[in-house]
Amino acid sequence: MATEEKGIKLVDKLRHKYRLAIFNEQTYEEVFGMRLSRLNVFTIVGVSLVLLVVMVIFLIAFTGLREYIPGYPDGQQRRLIIQNSQRVDSLILEIERRDNFFRDIRAIMAGEVPSGALPEDVEDAQGQSTKNNVVFKKSEQDSLFREQVEKEEKFNLAVFDNKGAKFELEHSFLFTPLKGVVINKFGETQGHYGVDIVATPGSRVSAIMDGTVIFTGWTVETGYVIQIQHANNLISLYKHNESLLKSMGDKVQAGEAIANVGNSGELTTGPHLHFELWHNGVPLDAEQYIAFE
């Protein structure tokens, strides 16, 4: 009973009305008056505090005031964080590609099969490779078929019918692979067997002559590379590409697009094409036969 009476008295005190009045000091005239209870005061103060907290949170969350909070990064720092995160992701991908490349090279040098190169049906039921048990036999029908294909193939790598004529590169027309400015000439530095042509990233790279693509791939130093075999034992190489448009074994014609200018590989300082021209295993100065500018 005593507890209930105390509770009733507390509620009565909270609901008890008080009058807040403001009087003129000289005339004692009432200027402002208000009837309030303790409960009204607590309610008004509580609602005001909640509104103040919500307003502060809104200002911090949706305005630039949050940048003045100690420890909160500003816009420039956030942009740097995003850029660094993207660069780290790119570096991780490049490292994984390099590791896979080195792993495959070590496997090939050790006489093993690179990862992903062996079909599942090559291994027998005991899990042992049957490649050593494969015997290749050349039948008479196979020989006749090979001879027929080589005669019909226009740009076959095994047969070049020159009819005894001497090959003169000076009298051959070579299509310009890329129009641009040559910044590094042939032999300008030790081991530099080609020319470097600067152009806009993504520009078209063209084949200099008709031929067959004999290599497409990616290396750590030269990035995306494509190599074409032409007639008369002439080979052209295109390095540091952004992307390759042809695959190994494809036939290409002079002036046909084969790649896009890029900045791939470690041995590059900007978007450009490293072009090499080889004849009978000897590097040639491409500027003597092609006008790049």
C-alpha positions as CSV (number, residue, x, y, z in Angstrom):
1,M,0.0,0.0,0.0
2,A,2.8,2.4,0.9
3,T,4.5,1.7,-2.5
4,E,1.2,2.4,-4.4
5,E,0.7,5.6,-2.5
6,K,4.2,6.8,-3.3
7,G,3.6,5.9,-7.0
8,I,0.3,7.9,-7.0
9,K,2.0,10.8,-5.4
10,L,4.8,10.8,-8.0
11,V,2.3,10.7,-10.9
12,D,0.4,13.6,-9.3
13,K,3.5,15.6,-8.9
14,L,4.4,15.0,-12.6
15,R,0.9,16.0,-13.7
16,H,0.6,19.0,-11.3
17,K,0.3,22.2,-13.3
18,Y,2.6,25.1,-12.8
19,R,2.2,28.6,-14.3
20,L,5.2,30.2,-15.9
21,A,4.6,34.0,-16.2
22,I,6.6,36.9,-17.3
23,F,5.8,40.4,-15.8
24,N,6.7,43.9,-16.8
25,E,9.1,45.1,-14.0
26,Q,7.6,48.6,-13.8
27,T,3.9,48.1,-14.3
28,Y,3.7,44.4,-13.1
29,E,1.6,43.7,-16.1
30,E,1.7,40.1,-17.2
31,V,3.4,39.9,-20.6
32,F,3.5,36.1,-21.2
33,G,2.0,33.2,-19.3
34,M,2.1,29.4,-19.8
35,R,0.7,26.5,-17.8
36,L,3.1,23.5,-17.6
37,S,3.6,20.3,-15.7
38,R,6.7,18.4,-15.0
39,L,5.6,15.7,-17.4
40,N,5.2,18.4,-20.2
41,V,8.7,19.7,-19.5
42,F,10.2,16.2,-19.6
43,T,8.3,15.4,-22.9
44,I,9.4,18.6,-24.6
45,V,13.0,18.3,-23.5
46,G,13.1,14.6,-24.6
47,V,11.6,15.3,-28.0
48,S,13.9,18.2,-28.6
49,L,17.0,16.1,-27.8
50,V,15.8,13.3,-30.1
51,L,15.3,15.9,-32.9
52,L,18.7,17.4,-32.3
53,V,20.4,14.0,-32.4
54,V,18.6,13.1,-35.7
55,M,19.5,16.5,-37.2
56,V,23.2,16.1,-36.3
57,I,23.3,12.5,-37.7
58,F,21.7,13.7,-40.9
59,L,24.2,16.6,-41.3
60,I,27.1,14.3,-40.7
61,A,25.9,11.5,-43.0
62,F,24.7,13.5,-46.0
63,T,26.8,16.7,-46.0
64,G,30.5,17.6,-46.2
65,L,30.6,18.2,-42.5
66,R,31.7,14.6,-41.9
67,E,35.1,15.4,-43.4
68,Y,35.8,17.7,-40.4
69,I,35.4,14.8,-38.0
70,P,38.9,13.7,-36.7
71,G,40.0,10.5,-38.3
72,Y,37.4,10.5,-41.2
73,P,39.1,10.5,-44.6
74,D,38.3,13.4,-47.0
75,G,37.3,12.9,-50.7
76,Q,40.8,12.9,-52.0
77,Q,41.9,10.2,-49.6
78,R,38.9,8.1,-50.4
79,R,39.7,8.3,-54.2
80,L,43.3,7.3,-53.4
81,I,42.1,4.4,-51.4
82,I,39.9,3.2,-54.3
83,Q,42.7,3.7,-56.8
84,N,45.2,1.8,-54.7
85,S,42.7,-1.0,-54.2
86,Q,42.2,-1.4,-58.0
87,R,46.0,-1.3,-58.5
88,V,46.5,-4.0,-55.9
89,D,43.9,-6.2,-57.6
90,S,45.7,-5.7,-61.0
91,L,49.1,-6.5,-59.4
92,I,47.6,-9.7,-57.9
93,L,46.3,-10.8,-61.3
94,E,49.7,-10.0,-63.0
95,I,51.5,-12.0,-60.3
96,E,49.2,-14.9,-60.7
97,R,49.8,-14.9,-64.5
98,R,53.5,-14.7,-64.0
99,D,53.5,-17.5,-61.5
100,N,51.4,-19.7,-63.8
101,F,53.8,-18.9,-66.7
102,F,56.9,-19.8,-64.7
103,R,55.2,-22.9,-63.4
104,D,54.4,-24.1,-66.9
105,I,58.0,-23.3,-68.0
106,R,59.5,-25.3,-65.1
107,A,57.1,-28.2,-65.9
108,I,58.1,-28.2,-69.6
109,M,61.9,-28.1,-68.7
110,A,61.4,-31.0,-66.3
111,G,59.7,-33.1,-69.0
112,E,56.3,-32.8,-67.4
113,V,53.0,-31.7,-68.8
114,P,51.9,-28.1,-68.0
115,S,48.8,-27.7,-65.9
116,G,45.6,-27.8,-67.9
117,A,47.3,-29.0,-71.1
118,L,46.5,-32.7,-70.7
119,P,42.9,-33.9,-71.5
120,E,41.1,-36.0,-68.9
121,D,40.7,-39.0,-71.2
122,V,44.5,-39.3,-71.8
123,E,45.0,-40.9,-68.4
124,D,44.1,-44.6,-68.0
125,A,42.0,-46.1,-65.2
126,Q,45.1,-46.4,-62.9
127,G,45.8,-42.7,-63.1
128,Q,49.0,-43.2,-65.2
129,S,49.6,-41.3,-68.4
130,T,49.5,-43.4,-71.6
131,K,51.5,-40.9,-73.7
132,N,54.5,-43.2,-73.7
133,N,52.5,-46.0,-75.1
134,V,51.2,-44.0,-78.1
135,V,52.7,-45.1,-81.4
136,F,52.3,-42.8,-84.4
137,K,52.4,-44.6,-87.8
138,K,52.3,-42.9,-91.2
139,S,50.2,-44.7,-93.6
140,E,50.2,-44.4,-97.4
141,Q,46.8,-42.7,-97.3
142,D,48.0,-40.2,-94.7
143,S,51.0,-39.3,-96.8
144,L,48.8,-38.8,-99.9
145,F,46.4,-36.6,-97.9
146,R,49.2,-34.5,-96.5
147,E,50.6,-33.9,-100.0
148,Q,47.2,-32.9,-101.3
149,V,46.6,-30.4,-98.4
150,E,50.1,-28.9,-98.8
151,K,49.4,-28.3,-102.5
152,E,46.0,-26.7,-101.9
153,E,47.3,-24.6,-99.0
154,K,48.1,-21.1,-100.3
155,F,50.3,-19.9,-97.4
156,N,51.4,-23.2,-95.9
157,L,54.4,-22.9,-93.7
158,A,56.1,-26.1,-94.8
159,V,56.0,-25.4,-98.6
160,F,56.9,-22.1,-100.2
161,D,57.1,-22.4,-104.0
162,N,59.5,-19.7,-105.0
163,K,60.4,-21.4,-108.3
164,G,64.1,-20.7,-107.7
165,A,63.6,-16.9,-107.7
166,K,65.7,-14.9,-105.4
167,F,63.8,-13.1,-102.7
168,E,64.3,-9.3,-102.7
169,L,62.7,-7.6,-99.8
170,E,63.3,-4.2,-101.3
171,H,61.0,-5.0,-104.2
172,S,58.2,-6.3,-101.9
173,F,55.3,-4.1,-100.6
174,L,55.0,-4.2,-96.9
175,F,51.8,-2.8,-95.3
176,T,52.4,-0.3,-92.5
177,P,51.4,-2.1,-89.2
178,L,50.8,1.2,-87.3
179,K,51.0,4.9,-88.1
180,G,52.8,6.8,-85.4
181,V,56.0,8.3,-84.1
182,V,59.1,6.1,-83.8
183,I,60.6,6.8,-80.4
184,N,63.2,3.9,-80.2
185,K,64.9,2.9,-83.4
186,F,66.4,-0.5,-84.4
187,G,69.7,-1.2,-82.5
188,E,69.4,2.1,-80.5
189,T,70.0,0.1,-77.3
190,Q,71.7,-3.3,-76.9
191,G,69.4,-6.1,-77.7
192,H,66.7,-3.9,-79.3
193,Y,65.9,-5.7,-82.5
194,G,62.9,-3.7,-83.5
195,V,61.3,-0.3,-83.6
196,D,58.9,1.3,-81.0
197,I,55.9,3.2,-82.4
198,V,53.8,5.4,-80.2
199,A,50.1,5.7,-80.9
200,T,46.8,6.1,-79.2
201,P,45.8,3.2,-76.9
202,G,43.5,0.8,-78.7
203,S,44.7,1.8,-82.2
204,R,44.5,-0.9,-84.9
205,V,47.6,-3.0,-85.5
206,S,47.7,-4.5,-89.0
207,A,49.6,-7.4,-90.6
208,I,52.4,-6.3,-93.0
209,M,51.9,-9.1,-95.5
210,D,49.8,-12.2,-96.1
211,G,50.8,-15.0,-93.7
212,T,49.9,-17.4,-90.9
213,V,49.8,-16.7,-87.2
214,I,52.4,-19.0,-85.6
215,F,52.3,-17.6,-82.1
216,T,49.9,-15.8,-79.8
217,G,50.4,-15.4,-76.1
218,W,51.4,-13.4,-73.1
219,T,54.8,-13.0,-71.6
220,V,55.9,-11.1,-68.5
221,E,58.3,-8.8,-70.3
222,T,56.5,-8.1,-73.6
223,G,52.8,-8.6,-72.6
224,Y,50.5,-9.8,-75.4
225,V,52.5,-10.9,-78.4
226,I,51.5,-12.1,-81.9
227,Q,53.9,-13.5,-84.5
228,I,53.2,-14.1,-88.2
229,Q,55.1,-16.3,-90.7
230,H,55.1,-14.8,-94.2
231,A,56.4,-16.2,-97.5
232,N,60.2,-16.5,-98.1
233,N,61.0,-17.2,-94.5
234,L,60.0,-13.7,-93.4
235,I,58.6,-13.3,-89.8
236,S,57.0,-10.2,-88.2
237,L,56.5,-9.8,-84.4
238,Y,54.1,-7.4,-82.7
239,K,54.6,-6.9,-78.9
240,H,53.0,-5.0,-75.9
241,N,49.5,-5.2,-77.4
242,E,46.4,-4.5,-75.4
243,S,44.5,-7.4,-77.0
244,L,44.9,-9.9,-79.8
245,L,42.3,-10.3,-82.6
246,K,43.8,-13.5,-84.1
247,S,44.6,-17.0,-82.8
248,M,47.4,-19.4,-83.6
249,G,47.0,-21.0,-87.0
250,D,44.8,-18.2,-88.4
251,K,45.4,-17.0,-92.0
252,V,45.8,-13.2,-92.3
253,Q,46.0,-10.8,-95.2
254,A,48.1,-7.7,-95.7
255,G,46.5,-4.8,-93.8
256,E,44.1,-7.0,-91.8
257,A,43.7,-6.0,-88.1
258,I,45.4,-8.5,-85.8
259,A,45.7,-6.6,-82.5
260,N,45.2,-3.3,-80.6
261,V,47.9,-1.0,-79.3
262,G,48.5,-1.4,-75.5
263,N,50.9,-1.1,-72.6
264,S,51.2,-4.7,-71.5
265,G,54.3,-6.3,-70.1
266,E,57.1,-5.1,-67.8
267,L,59.4,-3.7,-70.5
268,T,57.2,-0.8,-71.5
269,T,56.9,2.8,-70.5
270,G,53.6,3.7,-72.2
271,P,51.2,2.7,-74.9
272,H,53.2,1.7,-78.0
273,L,53.9,-1.1,-80.5
274,H,57.2,-2.9,-80.5
275,F,57.6,-4.2,-84.1
276,E,60.3,-6.6,-85.3
277,L,61.1,-7.9,-88.8
278,W,63.2,-11.1,-89.2
279,H,64.4,-12.8,-92.4
280,N,66.2,-16.1,-92.4
281,G,66.7,-15.7,-88.6
282,V,68.4,-12.3,-89.0
283,P,66.7,-9.1,-87.6
284,L,66.1,-6.3,-90.0
285,D,65.7,-2.6,-89.6
286,A,62.0,-2.2,-90.4
287,E,62.3,1.6,-91.1
288,Q,64.3,0.7,-94.3
289,Y,61.3,-1.0,-95.7
290,I,58.2,0.5,-94.0
291,A,57.2,4.2,-93.6
292,F,55.6,4.5,-90.1
293,E,55.0,8.2,-90.0
